[in-house]
Amino acid sequence: MKVQNITDIDAFFKAVDECKGKVELVTGEGDRLNLKSKLSQYVSMANIFSNGEIPELEIIAYEKEDTDRLIGFMINGQ
């Protein structure tokens, strides 16, 4: 799924942490970073926000309930 305009990074990672299965960020080079890893969270966010802009991100969630949770976050911010 494509996500954009994430304004509350802490809430976004809280939603990711609550997911049951694997959640990955697909980089522009096609690499996949495990967003449930704190190290990957820090590295990915440092790279994403290095130029001061929030690009569109591609996130892969492998469980339907996790996809629903992340879509709910994007719609409601929760």
Order of alpha helices (4+ residues) and beta strands (2+ residues): beta-alpha-beta-beta-alpha-beta-alpha
